[in-house]
Amino acid sequence: MKYILLLFLIILTSCTSEENLNLQENSKFQGNYIGVFNGSVSGKISFKVSDTGNLEGSVEYDNATASENLSGYVPISGKFDASTKSGLNFFGYLNDLTINAKWTKGNSTGDCILNKK
């Protein structure tokens, strides 16, 4: 009985959650990205991906003088999701030097082209 309990405790403590599998160090996607987005809303986007996959940047609309902060995360798969406080959401995969992505805001959608610097 002692051994069964010990075996159970070892199995229980050795399990790794899916959330921990997506955490990373020295992300292969780290670096600076710039691009443009178009559709019913258009403008410029720029962000930096840290070595842990955190994404921080800004969005500048073509028809406005103000910009918005952008934040998100890039897991090991390279699939990124980033958004602004006003609800502008970008998503796609950072898998090349030139990235085709999408954006949504409410019922509006459009395309985004990014380049890694």
C-alpha positions as CSV (number, residue, x, y, z in Angstrom):
1,M,0.0,0.0,0.0
2,K,2.9,2.3,0.8
3,Y,4.3,1.9,-2.7
4,I,1.0,2.5,-4.4
5,L,0.6,5.8,-2.5
6,L,4.2,6.8,-3.3
7,L,3.7,5.9,-7.0
8,F,0.4,7.9,-7.0
9,L,2.2,11.0,-5.5
10,I,5.0,10.8,-8.0
11,I,2.6,10.6,-11.0
12,L,0.5,13.4,-9.6
13,T,3.5,15.8,-9.1
14,S,5.2,15.0,-12.4
15,C,2.2,16.0,-14.6
16,T,2.8,19.2,-16.5
17,S,-0.2,21.3,-17.4
18,E,-0.9,22.4,-20.9
19,E,-0.5,26.0,-19.8
20,N,3.1,25.3,-18.6
21,L,3.9,23.7,-22.0
22,N,3.0,27.0,-23.7
23,L,5.4,29.0,-21.5
24,Q,8.7,29.7,-23.1
25,E,12.1,31.2,-22.7
26,N,14.2,32.6,-25.6
27,S,11.2,32.6,-28.0
28,K,12.2,32.0,-31.6
29,F,9.7,34.7,-32.4
30,Q,11.3,37.5,-30.4
31,G,12.1,40.7,-32.3
32,N,10.4,43.7,-33.8
33,Y,7.6,43.6,-36.3
34,I,6.1,46.4,-38.4
35,G,3.3,46.4,-40.9
36,V,0.0,47.8,-42.2
37,F,-3.6,46.8,-42.0
38,N,-6.5,47.7,-44.3
39,G,-10.2,47.3,-44.7
40,S,-12.9,49.5,-43.2
41,V,-10.2,50.5,-40.7
42,S,-6.6,51.0,-41.8
43,G,-3.3,52.1,-40.4
44,K,0.1,51.0,-39.2
45,I,1.0,48.4,-36.6
46,S,4.3,47.8,-34.8
47,F,5.2,45.5,-31.9
48,K,8.0,43.7,-30.2
49,V,7.9,40.1,-29.0
50,S,10.0,39.5,-25.9
51,D,12.1,36.4,-25.2
52,T,9.2,35.0,-23.2
53,G,6.6,35.6,-26.0
54,N,5.0,38.7,-24.6
55,L,3.8,41.1,-27.3
56,E,3.7,44.9,-26.8
57,G,3.3,47.6,-29.4
58,S,1.1,50.2,-30.9
59,V,-1.5,50.8,-33.6
60,E,-1.7,54.1,-35.5
61,Y,-4.9,54.7,-37.5
62,D,-4.7,56.4,-40.9
63,N,-7.6,58.8,-40.3
64,A,-6.6,59.7,-36.7
65,T,-3.7,61.5,-35.1
66,A,-3.8,59.2,-32.0
67,S,-2.4,55.8,-31.5
68,E,-3.4,52.9,-29.3
69,N,-1.4,50.4,-27.3
70,L,-1.4,46.8,-28.4
71,S,-0.7,43.8,-26.2
72,G,-0.8,40.0,-26.6
73,Y,1.1,36.8,-26.5
74,V,2.9,34.5,-28.9
75,P,3.1,30.8,-27.7
76,I,5.6,28.2,-28.9
77,S,3.3,27.5,-31.9
78,G,3.8,31.1,-33.3
79,K,0.1,31.8,-33.3
80,F,-0.3,35.3,-32.0
81,D,-3.3,37.1,-30.7
82,A,-3.1,40.8,-29.8
83,S,-5.6,43.5,-29.0
84,T,-6.2,47.1,-28.2
85,K,-8.5,48.5,-25.4
86,S,-10.9,49.6,-28.1
87,G,-11.4,46.1,-29.4
88,L,-9.1,46.0,-32.4
89,N,-7.8,42.4,-32.5
90,F,-5.0,41.0,-34.7
91,F,-4.3,37.3,-35.2
92,G,-2.1,35.0,-37.3
93,Y,1.1,33.0,-37.3
94,L,4.6,34.5,-36.9
95,N,6.2,31.8,-39.1
96,D,8.2,33.8,-41.7
97,L,9.8,37.2,-42.3
98,T,6.6,38.3,-44.1
99,I,3.4,37.5,-42.2
100,N,-0.1,37.6,-43.5
101,A,-2.5,38.1,-40.7
102,K,-6.1,39.2,-40.1
103,W,-7.8,41.8,-37.9
104,T,-11.3,42.2,-36.5
105,K,-13.1,45.1,-34.7
106,G,-16.8,44.5,-33.9
107,N,-18.3,43.2,-37.2
108,S,-15.4,44.7,-39.3
109,T,-12.6,42.5,-40.6
110,G,-9.5,43.1,-42.8
111,D,-6.0,42.0,-43.7
112,C,-2.7,42.8,-42.1
113,I,0.8,42.4,-43.6
114,L,3.7,42.3,-41.2
115,N,7.5,42.2,-41.7
116,K,10.0,41.1,-39.1
117,K,12.8,43.7,-38.9
